[in-house]
Amino acid sequence: MARSSLIRLAVPTVALALALSACGGGGGATDSGGEGGKKDLKVAAIFSGSATDADYNSLGLLALEAAEKSNGADTAHSESVPVPDAERVMKEYLADGYNVIWSHGSQYFEATSKLAKQNPNVTFIGEFDDKPKESLPNLWVLDRNFHVAFYPIGVLAAASTTSGKIGYVGGLSLPFSYSEVHAINQALKDSGSSAKVTPVWTGDFNEPAKAQQITTQLIGQGNDVIVGSLNLGMVGAFQATKGKDADVLVTAKYTDKSQFDPEHYATSTIYDFTKPLNEMLTKIQGGTTAGYFPLGFDSGVSIQPPKNVSPEVAAKVEKAVADIKAGTITVEKNLTPIK
């Protein structure tokens, strides 16, 4: 059991003797490192916020808890870890004998890579929004590929807007956020739509007041589809539409957020880290200490069945997902900054 501190919370250990086999199909992982005998796993994770946020961090905790059952792992985690503290917290887990360290969030990737180089006998799982130029023999890279799911969102927006104006509300202007906007624009172009996207970043993924203000402004400017790429900030985005007569649709990210405004809610890009983490841990347990795991519609990503849209619009979204899975549509990963 890990030592406790203000930001370190230990998850109860579950000792299971399971015979595991590598997950097949759909995962998209490519491996490096050798195959050997199974080993016991002590997995520690760090999260950027509360694991009860019903959002990105709670998804991480669900995956970690599933690892206890499916991989027989002894697990622990830390919540609300600031980036400057990430290296120290991970070092504490190293001192406690954890042999797998997972940093849930791309903001931790630099610190994760640094520690991986310094601790060759420990396997690290880091999240990134591209394929790193440098591969390490003890680092699994989970590429979140957020842009892929925003192409069907763009298809929905193109088919739903009547004003030809689409608003995008993000938190920080980061590369993955740029890629989401570019994917929406690609979908608009492929759909033959002349609609325009206005992206605005609030400066904080978790500040509802700022999100409400920005969303209200976008709606006032005639944007009738609001694409949200926020964490707790989405609560504010829905506060801007809830109870209003405005004919506006709002999409969200990570989890089902329909409870915030059922009348204006369209859909969400849904993420599940359980399968990716299980596959990587199973391979680590077998001796594969490094690899690349890109998220996609066969591996942890889905689009929630749309609401408050016509069957024709829902069918277009479903077809876009099917075409991406089949390789008929390739969503470009464009990380170019948007000014």
N, C-alpha and C positions, 0 to 999 in steps of 0.2 A: 504494500500500500504506500502510495506516495506521501511525502511529507505535506502537511497542510499549510496554507497561507491564505491571505486575503483573496488572491485570485486563483488559488489552486483548489479544485474540488475533485476528490477521488470518487470514481464510479465503483460500486461494489463489484468485487471479483466473482466471476462465475467460472469454476473449474470444470470443464467438460472434456471427456475423452472422446473425441470425434475423429473418425477417419475421413479426411478431406481429400477431394480431388479438384483439380483446377477447373474453374468455370469455363465453359466453351461457348463460342458463338456470340456475336453481338457486342462483345466487350471492346474490341478494337485495340487491345493492348499489344504492344510489341515489346519483346523481352531482351534483356542483356544480363549477363551474370550466369553463374553456373547452377545446375540442378543438383541438389543433394538430399539428405534426409530431412524429415520433418523436424521442426524445432518449436519449442514453446514460445509463445508470443507474449510480450509485455508491451502494450501499445499505449502511448501517451499522446494526447492531442491538445492543441491550443486553439481557442476560439476568440474571435474579435469582440464578441458581445455576449449577452446573456443566452444561455442554452434554452431558455423558456420563451424566446422571442417569437415562436411560431413562424420562423423565417429561416434565414441561412444557417444560423448557429444551432437551432433546434434540429435541423436536418443533419448537421454534423453529429450531434449527440445520438440521434436515432441510428445512424450508421455505426457509431462506436458501440452502442448497446447491442446491435445486431452481431457485431464481431465477437462479443462475448459468447453468444450462442452458436454461431456458425463456425467460428474459428477457434473457440476455446481460449480466447485471449483474456489476459489480465489487463484491465484498462484503467486509465485515469485521464482526467482532463482539467484544463484551466480555462476560465471564462474571463472575458473583458480584458484581454492581454493587449496593452498598447504596443505598437511596433517597436519602440525603444527598449521595451522589456522582454521582447520575444526571445532573444538569445539567452538571457539570464534564466528565464523560465524553462527553456528547453535544456539548458545545462543542468538544472536541478533534477530534471527527469533522467538525464544521463547518469547523474550521480546516484540516483535511486535504482539503477540497473535496468531501465527500460530499453528494449532492443529495437523498437520501432517508434519513431517520432513523426507524427502527422501534424503539419501546420495548415489549418483550415482557413485559407485566404491567401490570395496572391501577394498581399502586402508583406507577407512573411518570407517570401521566396529567397530573398538575398541572405537573410540570416540562416535560413534552412540550408542553403547551398554551402555557406561558410562552415557550418557545423558538420555537414556531411564530409567535407574535405578533412576536417580535423578528427573525425571519429569513424574511421573506415570499417570498424566492426559493428557499427550500428546502421540500420537501414532507415532512411528518411523518406517521407512522402511529402512533396511540396506541390502547391497549386500554382499554375502559371497560365497565362492567356495566349501562349504561343508555344512552339517547340523550341526549347533553349538551344543555343548554338553549342554549348558545352554539355556533354553528358558525363555523369559521374557513376562509378561502379556500385554505389550504394544509395542512389537516389531515384525513386520513382517520381515521375512528373505527371500530375493530373492536369491535363489541359481542359479548361472549363468550356471553351468553345461557345461562349454565350451568343455569338453572332448567328449561329445556326438556327436557334429557336426564334430569333427575331425576324427571320424571313417570312414564316407563316403569319406572324403578327403584322408584318407589312402587307401581306395579301389580304388579311382581314380588314386592315385600315383602308386599303385601296377600294375594297368592295363595299365598305360601309359609309365612308365619308360622303356627304352631300355638298359640303362647303369647299371641298378640295384642300382643306387645311388640317394638318395632323400635328399635334404637339407631342414632344418627347420630354419627359421630366426625369432627369438623372440626378445623381448625388454629386460625385466628384467627376471631373472631366479626365477620365483615365482611358488608356488604350482600349480596354474591353468595351467601354461605353461608346467610344467612337465606332467600334466595329458593329455595335448594335444598330446605330443610326445608319451606317453604310449599308447594312443588310436590309433595313427597311426601304432605303432608297433603291436598292437592287430589285426588291420585290415590286415596288411601284413601277419601275421601268419595265420589268418583265411582264407586268400586268397591263401595260399600256396606259397607266394612269398618269394624269397630269397633276395630281395632288402634290403638295409641297409639305415637307417636314420642317418644323421649327423646333430645334433642340435647345433645351435650357437646363443648366445644371444648378442645383440649389446650393451646392457646397457642402452638403451633409446628407448621407444616406438615411439618417435616423432622426431627422428633425421635421416632425409633422407640420409645424407652423410655417416653415419656409415652403414646404411642398404645397400646402394649401394656398399660400399666397401666389406662387408661380402658376399653379393649375388654374386658379381663378382668373389670372391675367391672360393665360392662353385661351381659356374659354371665351373671355371677353373680346379677344381678337378674332374670334370666329372658328377656332379649332374645335371640331366636333368629334374627334377621336384623340384621346389622351393615352399615350403609351408610357407606362410607368416602369422605371428601372431603379427602384428604391427598396430599402428594407423597412424599418418602422416608419419611414417617411410616407409610405403609401397610405397610412391612416389619414394623413393630412390631405393627400390628393383626393381621397374619397369624401372627405369633409367638404371639399369644394363643390361636389356634385350632389351629395345626399340631400334628398328632399327638394331639390331644384327641379323646375319644369324643363330645363334645358335638354334638348335632344342630343345627348353626349354619351359616348361609350368610353370606358376606361379599361385598360388592360394592366395586369400586374405581373409580378415575377416571383419565382421560387416556390410559393405555396398558394393554395386556394384562399383568396381574400374576398370571396363573394359576400361574406357576412357584413362587410363594411358598407356596402351600397348595392344591394341586389338589383335595384332598378337600372343602374347604369353600368353594372359590371359586365364585361364581355368575355374575358378569359384570362388565364395566367400561363406563363411558361413554368412548368413544374419540374423541379429537380429532385433527384433521389440519389444520395451518395452511398447508399447501402450496397448496391451491386458492385460499383467500382471499387469500394474499399474491400469488400469481400474477395473480389478477384485478385486484387493486388496482395492482400494478406495471405491468401492461399498460395500464391506464387512465392511470396517471401518465405512462407513456411516450408516450401519445397526447395528453397535455396536460390531462387531468382531474386537477386537483390537490387535490380534496377530495371527500368522500363519506361515506356511512354504510354499513357492511357488518355486518349481523347474522348471527352463526353460527346454523346450524340443521341439520336432518337432510338438507337438500339442499346444504349448504355447510359441510362440515368436521366434522360430528358424526354419530356412529353409536352403536348399542348392540351390543356384542359378543354373538354368539349365546350365550344362557344355558347354563350347565353345572350339573350336579347338581340339576336341577329336572325336573319331569315335562313331557312334550310339551304338556300343556294350559297349564301356566304359561308355557312358552316362546311358545306361540301368543298368549297374552294380551299379552305384551310386544311381540311383533311387530305385533299389531293396534293397540296404543297408538301405536307409532311411525307406522304407516300412517295412523291417524286424525289425528295431529298434522300430518303432511305434507299431508293432504287438506283440512285446515282444519276437520274435524269436531270436533276437540278443540282448544281454545285454552288454553294453559297460562299462567296469570296470572303476571306478573312482580311479585311482592310482596316488596319490600325492607324491610318493617317489621321492626325489631329483635325478636328473641325473647328473653324474659327467663327 
